[in-house]
Structure formats: C-alpha cells, structure tokens
Amino acid sequence: MNKFKTILLIILFNGIAMSQNYDFEQSLYYNYEMFKEKSIHNRLFKYSDIVKLISELKKNNIFEANVTGKSAEGREIFLISIGNGKKKIFLWSQMHGDEPTATMALFDIFNFFSDTVNYQDIKRQILSNTKIFFMPMVNPDGAEVFKRRNSFSIDLNRDANRLQTPEAKILMNVFDSLRAEFGFNLHDQNHRYTAGNSFKSAAISFLAPPINYEKQIDSVRLNAIKLIGSLYKMLSRYIPGHVAKYSDDYEPRAFGDTFQKKGTSTILVESGGWRKDPEKQFIRKLNFILLLSSIKQIAENSFQNMSETVYESIPFNEEKLFDVVLRNLTLNRNGSNIKFDIGINYEEILSDDKKSLYRKASIEDIGDLSVFYGYTDINFDGYVLGDAKTFNERNFSLKEIQKLDLYSYYIKGFTNFLIKDKLNSGFIDLPVNLISNSKKDLTTRFVIGANPNFLIKKDNKIKYVVINGFLQKVKEDFDFEGNGLVFK
C-alpha cells in the first residue's frame, strides 16, 4: 500500500510539473515580443551586429562573456554563461553560416534573463540549479557571406574528428572543458521538408543523435530522447503536425553524434519552414520557447517521466514540398493537349552588397505531382499555358521600368523588357525580366531546370503571369510582388 501511494505521489508530482511547464510555455508564447531582440530582424545580420549585443551583455553582471578563440579570418568566437547551479547546459548555434535562426533566438533568451521584472521565481530556480553556456555564431566567417561552410570551404559539422579548422577546435575544446550534462546543437534545415507524409512543413525537427551505427540507446541518449518527447508534445499544442524527426543515421564526423557518444545528452534542433515566414521570425519564436522550456525542465528534472515511445512516434522528415506547385495546367503543342503539374523552387542568392537576398526560380519537376505539396499550391484545372513575350519596341531606362503600369503589359502577354542602362545586379525588385542584350533569347521553355516565365490563360484571356517563378494575378490595382532577373 505504501509503495502504491508513493507511485501515486510521483505521478501527481510529475503531472503538476508538466502543467506548470505548459503554463510557462504558453505565457512565453503570448509574451514573446517583450523579449525579442529588435535590432536583429532578418536572417542577414552580421558578426558586427552580435558583437555589439555581446558588449552590452558584458555590462550586466549576471552574464560572463569570454573570447574562446578566433575564426580562420580572425573573428572572435564568444562563450557566454549565466547561472551558478551544478547542472551544465551547453548551447551552440550557426556552425553553418547560413543557418541563423537559433542565433536570433539566443539573443532573445539573453533578454529574457536580463529582464528584472517578469518570471523572477522561474529564473531563480533555473539559475540556482543550472549553469548555462552559449556559443552563438560558431562560424562567423560563413555568416558574414551567408554561406554554409567556413572560409576554407569546410563543413564544420564534418570536422569533429580531424579538427582541422580553428572553429571546430574551439568548439571541441569548450566542450571538453565543460563536460555538460546537456547539449543543444542548433541548426536550420531545408524548408521543403514535411513532417512525415503530409502537406505540413517541418517547422521544427529534433534528433537525439545516435552513438553508433546500431543506433544503441544508452542512458545518455535516453535523457535526450525523453526531453525531445516532452518538447514534441509541447510544440504540438501550437504547431500541430509541424514537428518532425531528423534522419537518425549515424555520422561519426558530426559534433552532435560525437558529443552524445562522449557522454553529453545532445539534442539536435533543426529550424525548417513556415508559410509566409521567409525570415523565420515565427520559427525564431518557437526556438525561444522550446529552448527556455528545455532549460527549465532540466533544472527541475521534470522531463524524466516522459516515455521514450513519444520520441519514437515523431514522424521523420520527408522532402515533399515545393515552393510553388501549379496543378492541372494544359499545354497545347502540335495540336495535342497535355495536362500536367509544374513544381517550382527558388534558390536564394545574396546581393553584391551582402544586404539582401534575391530568389532565382527553376522548374524542378513536371508531370503528376499529386504526392507533393507547395507553399503556394493552386489548382489550375481548365487553364491553358501560354508563352511570355518580350516587348521590343523600345529600350527603357531603369527609372522608366520602375514607373511602368505593369498591368497594361501583362494583359498583352509582355513580361520581358529591353533595358538601355548598364546594370551591375542580376536582379530587379519588380516582377519583370530585363534584357540588356537584344539578342538574348527568353523563349518560354517547359523543361526541367528552365527559369519559369510563362502565361496562364482561360477563355483566351491572360489571367496570370509567372515571372521568375512568381505568380502574378493580372488584375488592375493588384499588389505585385517578387523579383525579376536581369539578362546581360
């Protein structure tokens, strides 16, 4: 009977703890803007931006900020810590320079701990039980040019064994000096992943990295599995169906797998995609909530009652999304009609001044795409494809192009224009294509790899134009969006 009562008390205690976690997380969800670091508002922030913020953190005596070493190009890599508890937690972000979502969230978390009014009891509990170490922007050289790899073109997350890059050496040295109980490996993943075989994007994907090819589960990995299970259940309240599991193939060259094997319960967090969130500000918010929830649960050990079967139930990532899917379009060629779907993807290209991202589209697939989905996904049954045309009656200046009434040209099928100015950029912030070489052929091509520029008609009237993959409705007073290409 006493044993039975003990079990009931344990269940009750854990139930109360879980309820308190949910209250905390829900409160964070609705109060997030209080802590959001406003100086970072898109993905193209630079090393200099975080250096300014870290210098401000140094003025707050609750933080300790030290330089742990320098990147290949001489940029300082920082380790920031807070708390005085026995449990050590280590979080590192942006070892891939073009994966900045979690770095943004870490600076939101610094604001959370800097706040002197809200959540004081919770913060006292966390900081008395844990000591938290943060390494934001492990790859500052890659971040400077928004590239995955470091300045040697080496993927830092494949250098955990050889340790040939200065950044990898720094990360490993810090890890070895800390031997933290928990580690958080913070990344961005392809936004075209879905959560299992569904139309829902994988906004967040988790992994408890394996320790060997057999994917053995020891006590260290089990703790990561339980914590992920708790996070999965929590996030499913806000983004149901949008949480997935990253591929669990063992990668001995990766830091997450290596740290797990060395005895730190390691959680991989991959920030994926969310519709109409190109700068990942909503997913940044999710990172803020899930990381603070993790820290709180580690401080109070409340995740331990979570069954590992929850982790096992999380669907794996599947690559089922296109940026755009246009369905059931009819193409007339040589007197025959053929109906097919068109899948379009965008490639992000950094501008010359490193301050903007442009998109260049390509036709990724043609045919029956019924098992795939699109962020933009439209059924065009009954519509017919047409060839876009170049307006070649005159050469325009850039200023004239910017003042054009595009609608009046779209209704006649013109999407390409001759430009007399010499432009350095290959892009224009309008849904038109510009041609500086009058001999350039921009014939519409419905083939894999072609840039998508075409018309969509119904009843012999142009209803839509597709310019560099951007779908524009041909309608007066319609808000046009997207960028076109400049062909030289």
N, C-alpha and C positions, 0 to 999 in steps of 0.2 A: 504493500500500500504506500509506504514512504517513497519507494522507487517510482511508483506511478505518479505521486504528487510532484516529485522532482521533475519528471518528464513534462508534466503539465506546466510547471513553472517556467521551464526552459522554453517551451513553445510559446507561452504567454509573453515572456520577456522578448523573444525574438520578433513576435508579432507586433509588440509595441514599438520596438526599434525600427522595424520596416515601415510602420505607419508614420513614425517621426521622420524617417528619411523621405517618404513621399511628400509630407508636408513641407519639408525643407526644399526639396527639388521643385515642387510646384511654386513655392514662393520665389525661388530663383528665376523660374521661367517667366513669371509676371513682373519681376523687379529687375530684370537683366539690364535695362537701359541705365540704371543707376550706376552700374559698374563698367559699362562698355567704354573702352579707351577710344575717345573720339578722334584723336589725332591719327589713328590708323583706320581708314575707311574703305580701302580696297586691297587687292592682293599684291599690288606693286610697290609696297613700302620697301624701303632700303635699310641697309645696315645702319646708316647715319640716323635714321628715324628711331631705331631701337636703342642706339647709344644714348640719345637724348633722354629717352624714358628711363634708362638704367641709371643715368647720372642723377635723375630726380629721386629714384628709389634709394640711392645711397644716402640721401638726406634723411630718410626715415629709419630710425634706429631699430625697427623691428626686422629690417632686412639686412642681410650681409651679401655684398656683391663683390666678387673677385674675378680677375682675369686668370683663366686656366691655361692660356696659350694663344697662339696666333695661327690663322689660316695660311694657306700656301702664298696668298698675296699680302699677308701681313695684317689682316684684320683680326682684332681681338675677339676671343670667344669667352663668354662670361658664364659663371656659375653663381646663381642667386639662391640664397637659402633663407628659410624662416622657420621658427619653432624651436623648442628645446626638449622634445619628447624622445623616447628611446627608439620608436619605430621610424625607420628611414624610408622615405619615398623619393624616387628619382624620376623626373620627367625631362625628356629631351625632344626638341622639335626641329623641323626643317633641315634634316640631314640631306634632303633633296631640296635644292634651292627654289624650285618652282612649286613647293608644297607648303604654303604659308598659313593655312587656316588655323592650325593649333597654336602657332606663334601668336597670332592675334588674340586667341583665347587666353593664353598665358598672361598677357598684359592686362586683360580684363580681370583675371584672378588676382593679380598683384593689386589692382584697385579694390577688389573685394576685401583683401586683408588690410589694406591701408585705411579703409573706411572705419571711423571711430564711433559710429552711431548704431549701425544695424548688425544683427546676428552676433552680438558680442558673446553670448553664452556658448554658442556653437564654435566660434573662433577660439575661445579659451580652451574648450575641450579638445579641439583639433591640435592646437599649438602646444598644449601640455602633454599630449600623447605622441606626437609625431615631430619629426624634423624633415622638412620638405626641401628638396634640391631641384632647381630648374636650370636647364641649359637651353635657352631659346636660340634658334638660328645656329645650328651646328655647322652649317655650310654657308657662311656669309658671302663667299666669292660667287657661288652659284646663285644665291639670292639676288645679288647685285645685277645680274643679267637675266634673271628669271629662267635659269637652266637647272635641270635635274642634277647634273654631275658637278664636281668641283673643277677648279681651273686646270687640273691635269686630265680632265675628261674621265675621271674615275668615279664610279658609283660608290659612294662611301658605305652604303649598306651591303657591299660585297667585298669589304676590306677589313672585316672583323678578325680574320686570321692572319693575313700578311701584314696588316698595319703599315702600309707604305705611305699613306697620306698623313699629313700633320693633323688634320681634323679627326681622323679615325684614332690616331694615337691619343689625342686629347680625350676623346670620349671614353676610350678604354681605360686610360689612367684614372679618370674621375670615377668610373665605375669600380675599378679595383680598390680605390681609396675609400669608397663609401660602403660597398657590400650591402646595398639597401635591401630591405625586405621586399619592396615592390618597385617595379619599373614600368614606365609608360612610354612606349615608342610611338611617336605621334607623326602621322603621315597624311597625305592626300592620295586618293586613288582615282582611277578613271571614272568620270561622271556618267559613263554609259553602262555601268553595272546596274543590274537589278537585284532585288532581294529574292533569290530563287527564281523560279519560272513564273514571273509575274510582270505586270506593267509598272510596278512601283520601283522607283530608283532606290539604290542602296545609299541612303544619306550618310549612314554611319555603318562601318563594318568593323568587327572585332576579330581578334585571334589570340588564343593562348598558344604561342609558338611551341612547336614540338621540340623535344630534346634529342631525338634521334629519328632515323628513317622508319623505325617501327611505331613512331608516334606514341611512345610509352607515356603514361600519366603517373608521375611521382607526386609527392606531397607538395612540392614547389609549384608545379604546373597546375595541380588541383586547386590551389588557392586562386590562381589567375582565372581558372575555369568558373569557379563559384562566383567571383566578383563580376565577371562578364555576364553570367546568368542574371545577377541582380540588376546590372545596368541595362540589359536587354529588356527585362520586364518594366523597368522604369521608363525607358525611352519609348516603349510600345504604347505608353499612355498618351504620348504627344505626337509620335510619327508612326502609327500602327502600320506594319507591313513594310516599313522602310529601313529595317535594320537587318544586316546580313553578317555572314561569317567569311572571312578572307580565306583563300586557299591554305590548307594546312600541310602542304608538302614541306618536308624538312629542307632547310637551306643553311648548311654549316658555315657559309661565309657571311651570313647576316647577323647583325647585332642582337636582334630580339631572340633568335634561336640560341645564340651563344650565351647571352645573359641568363636566359631561362636554364640552360644547362649548367651554368656556373652557380645557380642557387638563388637567383632573384626572381620572384614571381612576376613575370613580364606580361603586359597587356599591350597588344598592338591595336591602335585606333587609327582607322582609315576614314578620312572625310571624303565623301563621294559627291553626289549631285542632288540638287533640288531645283524643281522647275521655277524659272524666273528668279534665280538667285546666282547670277554669274559670278558675283564677287564673294559668294559663300558666306554672307553675313548671318543668315539663319543657321547654317551649319556651324559657324563660329560660336553662336549662342548655345547650340547643342553641346559642343566641346566644353564650354564653360560650365554647363550644368553637370555633365557626366563626370568631368574631372573633379569638381568640388564634391560631388556625391561620392566618388571613389575615395577621396581623401577622408571624408567624414566616416565612411564605412570602415576604412582601415583603422582609423583612430579608435573606433568603438568595437571593432571586430564583428559587426552585425551581418556581414555577408556570409559568415561561416555556415549558417543554417540552410543556405541555398543548395538545392540538389543539382548535381552535375548534369542531370538529364535536361535541364533547361538549356544549357550550353549546346548540348547535342541536338536540340530541336531547332536551333537557329539555322535558317537556310543559307546555303553558300551563295556567294556572288555568282551571277551569270551575266554574260555580256549580251544583253537582249535589247539595248536601247540605241536608237539613232538620235541625232539632234533633231532631224526632221524626217517624217515619213509622209509621203503623199500617195494616197491609195487609189487604186482602180481608175487610173488615168488611161485614156485611149489615145493611141498613136496610129495615125494613118500613114502607111508607107506603101507605095506601089499599088494602090487600090485596095489594100487589105488593112483591116483594123486589128490591132493587138492591144489587149488590156493588161496593164502591169502596175506594180507599186515601185516607187523610187525612194531609196534611202539615202539621205544626205548627212554628212558630218562636216563639222568645222575644225579647222586647225587654227590654233591661236598663235599669232605672230607678234613679237614685241616690236614696237615702233623704234625708229632710229634713235630717238631721244630717251628711250627706255622708260617712258612715262605712260604709254598707252598700249593696249592690246587690240590688234585687229584680227578679224576672222577671214580665213580663206576657205571656201567650201569646195567639196568634191562629191561627185556621185559615188557612193560607197557600194550600192547594190541596186539591182533592177530585177523585177520578177515578182514572185509570190513571197511577200514579206509578212504573211499573216501570223507568224510565230514571233515577230518582233514588234517593238513599240517605239514611239517617238516622243520626245519632249513636246514637239509640235507634231500633232498626228491628226490628219484631216482626210476624210473620205471624199474623193472627187468623182464618184460614180456619175457618169453622164457628161463629164467634161473631157475636152479634147486638147491634146498638146499642140503647141504651135512654135514656130521658130522666131526667136527675138531678132530684131533688126537694128542696124547701125544707121543713125541719122548722119548722112554725109553731105548734106547740102552746104554746110559751112563749118568752120573751125571756131570753137568757143574759147573764151578766156575762162580761167578758173572762177573769177567773180561772176561771170555770166552764167556759168553752170550752177553756181550756188543760188542764183535767183530764178532759175527756171521753174515754170509751172510743170512739174513732172507729170501730173495727171494728163495734161493735154498731149504729151508724147506717148505715155503708156497706152492710151486708148487706140493709138495708131500702131502699136507694136514696137516702138523705139525704146530701147533700154541702153544702147551704147552710143557714145558721143565722141566726136573728134575734139581734141584739146590742142590749142596752139602754145600754151605755156609749157615750159620745161619743168616737170615736177620731179622732186627727189624721191618722194614716197611712192610706194606701190599701192597705196590705198587712199580712198576718199571717204569722208564721213557722210556719204549720201548713198542711197540705193540706185546708183548708176555705175556703168563701166566707162572709163575714159580711155581713148586711144590716141597716143601721141604720134604713132606711126601709121599713116593712112593705108599702108599695105598690110597691116596686121589683120589676119582673118579671125573673126569672132563668130564663125558659123556655129549654130546650136548643134551640140552633139549629145545624143543619149547613149553614152558608153561609160563603162566603169572608169573612174579617175578623171572624167571631164568636169570642168567647172560648170555648175548648174545655172544656166542662163536660158530661160525659155518663157513661153506664154502659156496660159491656161484659159481655154475658151469654152463658152457654152452658147448655143444658138448663134454661132458665128460672131459672137461678141467677146472681146477680151475682158475677162473677169478678174484675172490675177496675172501678175508678172513675177517671175522668180529671177532675182538678180544676185549672183554670188551666193545662192542658197537661201536668200531672204525672201520670204513670201510677202508680196505687197498686194493688197486689195486695190483694184482700180476703181476708185471712188473719189469724188470731189470731197475736199476737206478731211481727207483721211490722214492720220498721223503716220508718216513714213519713218522707217527705222532701218538700221543695218548699215553696213559699209560696202562700197563697191571696190573694184580693182582698177588699177592704172596699168595699161599695157603700153610698153615702150618699144 
